[in-house]
Amino acid sequence: MDIINIIDVRTPEEFYNGHAEGAVNIPLNELPNHLDHLKSLKGHLILCCASGMRSGSACQYLFENGITDISNGGPWQNVQNSLINQ
């Protein structure tokens, strides 16, 4: 099985109110502080948020900083549903 890391870029308050199983909360504005850690992760990164806008911005930022094994999962509920339907 491939390694998948789910990164939820919403605020801690939003994350607390619901998130995909196994997701880690790193708010969009804090991504620069976690860049080295994210680069060290093995496997694919799926980024999610409430609508797909912030996760899209996060994907662009990470790609521009050398992380290429990433995808925009869109809303966290879509990521959760994908996990359930695997």
N, C-alpha and C positions, 0 to 999 in steps of 0.2 A: 504494500500500500504506500502510495506517495505521501510525503509529509506536507501537511497544509497548516499554515499559521494564519489565523483570523485576527486581523487588527481592526478594531472599531475606533474610528477617529472622532466620535461624538464627545460631548462634554461628559464628565463623570456623572452628573445628574441624569442625563439621558441614558447613559449606560446602565446605571443603577435601576432604572425603571424597565429595563428589558434589553437583552442582548442575545446574540447567537451563542449556542453552547460552545464553550472552549475559547471564546473570544477574549482578547486582551485589549484593555482600554488604553489607547495612547491618543489623547486629543490632538486634533490637527495642528494647533499652535505649538504643541510640544514635540512634534516629530523631529525637529533639528536636534533636540537634546537626546534623542534615542537612535540617531542614525547609525552609530557604530554597533549598537546592539542588534538593530534590524539587519545590518549587513552580515552579522555573524550567524544569523538563523539559517538552519538547513531547511530546504524545501521552498515551496511556493507560498507567497504572501497574498492573501485575499483581504482587500480593504473594504470596509463597509461603513455606512453612516445611516442617516434617516432617509435620504432620498437618492443618494448617489453623487451629489454635487461635491461634498467635502471629500468623499473617498476618491473621486476623480481628481481633485486637486492634489490629494495625498499621493496618488499613483504618479502623477506628473512630477511632483517634487522628488519622490524616491527614484524614479527613472532618471531624472536629470542628475541625481547624485550616485548613480552607478548600480542601483538595484533594479534588475530587469525581470526577474522571475516574479512578477506581480500581476494582479488583475483587480479591476473594480467590480466588487460584488454587488454594488448598489445598496439598496435598503437592507438593513440587517435581517429583516424578516425573510427576504429572498435567500440570503445565505443560510439561515436556519432551515428553511424549507428544502434547500438543496442538500443539506446534511441529512435530513430525515429521509429524503428520497433516494439516497445512494444505495 
